[in-house]
Amino acid sequence: MSALQALDSPLRASISHTAAGYGGVAADEQWRSEIERLKRERGAVILAHNYQLPEIQDIADVTGDSLALSRIAAETDAEVIIFCGVHFMAETAKILSPEKTVLIPDEDAGCSLADSITAAQLQEWKDEHPGAVVVSYVNTTAAVKALTDVCCTSSNAVDVVASIDPAKEILFCPDQFLGAHVIRETGRKNVHTWAGECHVHAGISARQLEQAAMSNPNAELFIHPECGCANSAIYLAGEGKIERERVHMFSTGDMLTNARQLSGATTVLVATELGMLHQLKKAAPEANFLPVNDRAECGYMKRITPAALLRCLTDGADVVDVDPDVAAKARASVERMIQIGKPGDGE
């Protein structure tokens, strides 16, 4: 696909680029006005993931999880989708809206979890387990989704696996911690999990969780099932060290839903990427949200800077494309998930 026609902007000359990404532009009022002007000229809609920088979340038309944003991309009248997230998310938007132009502000915004399994590796795994049903987290590349029988999200992974014939073997990829959560909740013994992980969520440790919980004995715990501390939370609850009713395994969407139901100055310990705190504080301004790990930041997500977004709108880059045959097969695996029930969210 050819690049879009470039647009003029007085701020474009300020943009710098290094291996760390695009910089040189401050998220001030001039930047905000210019983003809004360029968006109108481009006929674009800006979608931002919950883990993005606060200034990117605030300038976006819609903020949410990856699958919900992709579904919005498919439903919007805008012809150009600016997806502020990591690459597999923009791919999913393109899969669900192939006729639209999808741009990502920095094509180097990757994902350690999506990169933890390739299509070749999945094919080899399938060959070792003929007849098995492949369930892939939406946090995967288009090529992996194309080899998948049914996708899932962190919100509906348990329901998706529970819907499959109990006699069938299941290959669950790529997140080992979400896979462990599924096995624990369904009790199925014939689920094989891939040894992949999100480096940010895996780095939220059991020790950090226990220390935070002991220091805040009355706090609620919002834990993403991708976290390395998820199993520890269940163990601590079972041992009586943490009240079981305080422990909640939530997708990002479920975190926001439950945050809106909080009352007063409730303290909540949050185990997920730090960008999520911005939306949680908006959802419940009086609550006190504390990160279990205050260094749980995804460098890939943070590549979408104010300069990167400005460059995307002026230059019409970077274009995200998916081979039509791959996209068709990947779309089928996502649609099978939706047919099972509520799609939930992507992370």
C-alpha positions in Angstrom: 0.0 0.0 0.0 1.4 3.4 -0.9 2.0 6.0 1.8 -0.7 8.7 2.4 -0.1 12.2 1.1 2.0 14.2 3.6 0.4 17.1 5.4 2.1 20.3 6.5 2.7 21.2 10.1 4.9 23.8 11.7 5.9 21.3 14.4 7.1 18.6 12.0 10.6 20.1 11.9 11.0 19.7 15.7 10.7 15.9 15.6 13.8 13.9 16.3 14.4 10.2 15.9 16.8 7.9 17.8 16.8 4.2 18.5 14.6 5.0 21.5 11.9 6.4 19.3 10.5 9.8 18.3 11.0 12.9 20.4 11.5 16.6 20.4 7.8 17.6 20.8 6.1 18.5 24.0 2.5 17.6 24.7 1.5 21.3 25.1 -1.6 23.2 23.9 0.0 23.9 20.6 0.6 20.2 20.1 -3.0 19.3 21.1 -4.4 21.9 18.7 -2.2 20.6 15.9 -3.2 17.0 16.5 -6.8 17.9 16.3 -6.4 19.9 13.1 -4.4 17.2 11.4 -6.9 14.5 12.5 -9.7 16.4 10.9 -7.7 16.9 7.6 -6.7 13.3 7.6 -10.3 12.1 8.3 -8.9 10.0 11.1 -9.9 8.6 14.5 -7.3 8.2 17.2 -7.6 5.0 19.4 -5.3 4.6 22.4 -4.7 1.6 24.5 -5.0 1.8 28.3 -1.2 1.3 28.7 -0.3 4.4 26.7 1.2 7.6 28.0 -1.4 9.8 29.8 -1.1 12.6 27.2 -1.8 10.0 24.4 -4.8 8.6 26.2 -6.2 12.1 26.8 -5.9 13.2 23.1 -7.4 10.0 21.8 -11.0 9.8 20.6 -11.4 6.4 22.4 -9.3 4.7 25.0 -9.6 1.0 25.9 -8.3 -2.5 25.5 -7.0 -3.8 22.2 -9.9 -5.9 21.0 -12.5 -3.4 22.0 -10.6 -0.7 20.1 -10.3 -3.0 17.1 -14.0 -3.5 17.0 -14.5 0.3 17.3 -12.1 0.7 14.3 -14.3 -1.6 12.3 -17.5 0.3 13.2 -16.3 3.9 12.8 -17.0 5.9 9.7 -13.4 7.2 9.7 -11.3 5.9 6.8 -8.0 6.2 8.7 -7.4 4.5 12.0 -4.5 5.8 14.1 -3.8 3.0 16.6 -1.8 4.1 19.6 -0.7 0.7 20.9 1.7 -2.1 20.0 1.9 -3.7 16.5 -0.3 -6.8 17.0 -3.1 -4.5 18.1 -2.9 -2.5 15.0 -2.8 -5.7 13.0 -6.0 -6.9 14.7 -7.7 -3.6 13.7 -6.6 -4.2 10.1 -7.9 -7.8 10.3 -11.3 -6.6 11.4 -11.5 -3.6 9.0 -9.5 -4.6 5.9 -10.9 -1.8 3.8 -9.6 1.0 6.1 -6.1 2.5 6.4 -4.6 1.6 9.7 -1.5 3.5 11.0 0.7 3.0 14.0 2.7 5.9 15.2 5.9 3.8 15.6 6.2 0.5 13.8 8.9 -0.6 16.3 6.3 -0.7 19.1 6.4 -4.5 19.4 5.3 -6.9 22.1 7.3 -9.5 24.0 4.3 -11.7 24.5 3.2 -11.7 20.8 6.9 -12.3 19.9 7.1 -15.4 22.2 5.5 -17.7 19.6 5.9 -17.6 15.8 3.7 -19.1 13.2 6.4 -21.7 12.5 6.6 -22.7 16.1 2.9 -23.0 16.4 2.7 -25.1 13.3 5.4 -27.4 14.7 3.5 -27.7 18.0 0.3 -28.5 16.1 2.1 -31.2 14.2 3.1 -32.8 17.5 -0.5 -32.8 18.7 -2.7 -33.8 15.7 -6.4 -33.1 16.3 -5.8 -30.7 19.2 -7.7 -27.4 19.3 -5.6 -24.3 19.2 -6.7 -21.4 21.5 -4.6 -18.3 21.1 -4.8 -15.1 23.1 -5.5 -12.1 21.0 -2.1 -10.8 22.0 -0.6 -12.7 19.0 0.5 -11.8 15.5 -1.9 -12.2 12.5 0.1 -15.1 11.3 -0.4 -17.0 14.6 -4.1 -16.1 14.6 -4.4 -17.6 11.1 -3.2 -21.0 12.5 -5.6 -20.7 15.4 -9.0 -22.4 15.8 -10.4 -19.9 18.3 -9.0 -16.7 19.9 -9.6 -15.6 23.4 -9.1 -12.6 25.7 -8.1 -12.4 29.3 -11.7 -11.8 30.2 -13.2 -14.8 28.3 -10.3 -17.3 28.1 -12.0 -19.5 30.7 -15.3 -19.5 28.9 -13.7 -20.2 25.5 -11.8 -23.3 26.9 -14.8 -24.5 28.8 -16.9 -24.4 25.6 -14.6 -26.9 23.8 -15.3 -30.7 23.8 -13.8 -32.1 27.1 -12.3 -35.0 25.1 -10.3 -32.6 22.9 -6.7 -31.7 23.6 -6.1 -28.0 23.8 -3.0 -26.1 22.8 -3.1 -22.7 24.7 -0.7 -20.0 23.6 1.2 -17.9 24.2 0.9 -16.8 27.8 1.8 -19.4 30.4 0.3 -17.4 33.3 -3.1 -16.9 31.6 -2.9 -20.6 30.6 -2.4 -21.5 34.3 -5.4 -19.4 35.3 -7.5 -21.2 32.7 -6.4 -24.6 33.9 -7.1 -23.7 37.5 -10.6 -22.3 36.7 -11.7 -25.1 34.4 -10.0 -28.0 36.1 -9.1 -29.4 32.6 -6.1 -31.8 32.5 -5.7 -31.8 28.8 -4.6 -28.2 28.2 -1.0 -27.7 27.1 0.4 -24.2 27.6 3.1 -22.4 25.7 5.9 -21.0 27.8 5.4 -17.4 26.7 5.0 -14.3 28.8 4.7 -10.6 28.8 8.0 -9.4 30.3 6.2 -6.6 32.1 3.5 -8.7 33.8 6.0 -11.6 34.4 8.1 -9.1 36.3 5.4 -8.3 38.9 6.6 -10.8 41.4 5.0 -12.8 44.2 7.3 -11.1 46.7 6.2 -7.7 45.6 2.6 -8.7 45.8 2.9 -10.1 49.3 4.8 -7.1 50.6 2.3 -4.7 49.1 -0.6 -6.7 50.5 0.9 -6.9 54.0 1.6 -3.2 54.0 -2.0 -2.4 53.0 -4.0 -5.0 54.9 -7.4 -3.5 53.9 -6.7 -3.0 50.3 -8.4 -4.6 47.4 -6.2 -6.4 44.9 -6.8 -6.0 41.1 -4.5 -8.6 39.4 -4.2 -9.1 35.7 -4.0 -12.9 35.0 -0.9 -12.4 32.8 1.0 -11.5 36.0 3.8 -13.7 37.4 2.2 -13.1 40.9 -1.2 -14.5 40.0 -0.6 -18.0 41.3 0.9 -16.5 44.4 -2.2 -14.5 45.1 -4.3 -17.6 45.0 -1.9 -19.4 47.2 -1.8 -16.6 49.8 -5.6 -16.4 49.8 -5.7 -20.2 50.4 -3.2 -19.9 53.2 -5.3 -17.2 54.8 -2.5 -14.6 54.5 -4.8 -12.4 52.3 -8.6 -12.4 52.6 -9.9 -14.4 49.6 -12.5 -11.8 48.9 -9.8 -9.1 48.4 -8.2 -11.0 45.5 -9.7 -10.2 42.1 -8.3 -11.6 38.8 -9.4 -8.9 36.3 -8.8 -8.0 32.7 -8.1 -4.3 32.0 -11.7 -3.8 31.1 -13.0 -5.6 34.2 -10.6 -3.4 36.3 -12.3 -0.3 35.0 -15.8 -1.7 35.4 -15.1 -2.6 39.1 -13.3 0.7 39.8 -16.5 2.6 38.9 -18.3 0.7 41.6 -15.8 1.6 44.3 -17.0 4.1 47.0 -14.9 6.5 49.0 -11.2 6.5 49.6 -10.7 2.8 49.0 -7.1 1.6 48.5 -6.6 -0.7 45.6 -3.3 -2.6 44.8 -3.0 -2.9 41.0 -0.9 -5.6 39.3 -0.6 -4.6 35.7 1.2 -2.1 33.4 1.4 1.4 35.0 -0.5 3.1 32.2 -3.6 1.5 33.5 -3.5 3.8 36.6 -4.5 6.8 34.6 -7.8 5.4 33.5 -8.5 3.9 36.9 -8.0 7.2 38.6 -10.5 8.7 36.1 -13.0 6.0 36.9 -12.8 6.4 40.6 -11.2 9.8 41.6 -11.6 9.2 45.3 -9.9 5.8 45.4 -6.2 5.3 46.1 -4.7 3.1 43.4 -1.2 1.8 44.2 0.9 -0.2 41.8 2.2 -3.6 43.1 5.4 -2.9 41.1 6.0 0.8 40.4 8.5 -0.1 37.6 6.0 -2.2 35.6 6.2 -0.1 32.5 6.2 -1.3 28.9 8.9 0.4 26.8 7.1 -0.7 23.6 3.9 1.0 24.6 5.7 4.1 25.6 7.3 4.4 22.1 4.0 6.1 21.1 5.1 9.6 22.1 3.6 13.0 21.3 6.2 13.3 18.5 5.4 9.9 17.1 1.7 10.7 17.0 2.4 14.0 15.3 4.7 12.4 12.7 2.1 9.7 12.1 -0.6 12.3 11.2 1.7 14.5 9.1 3.5 11.8 7.2 0.7 9.2 7.0 3.0 6.6 8.6 3.5 3.8 9.6 1.0 1.9 7.5 0.0 -1.5 8.9 -0.9 -4.2 6.3 -1.9 -7.8 6.6 -1.8 -10.3 3.7 -5.5 -10.9 2.7 -5.3 -14.7 3.0 -3.7 -14.5 6.4 -6.2 -11.8 7.5 -9.2 -14.0 6.4 -8.0 -17.0 8.4 -7.2 -14.8 11.4 -10.6 -13.1 11.2 -12.3 -16.4 11.4 -10.6 -17.3 14.6 -11.6 -14.0 16.2 -15.2 -14.4 15.0 -15.4 -17.9 16.5 -14.5 -16.4 19.8 -17.2 -13.8 19.5 -19.8 -16.4 18.6 -19.1 -18.2 22.0 -20.2 -15.2 24.0 -19.1 -11.7 25.2 -15.8 -10.9 23.6 -14.5 -9.2 26.7 -11.2 -7.3 26.3 -7.8 -8.0 24.8 -5.6 -7.7 27.8 
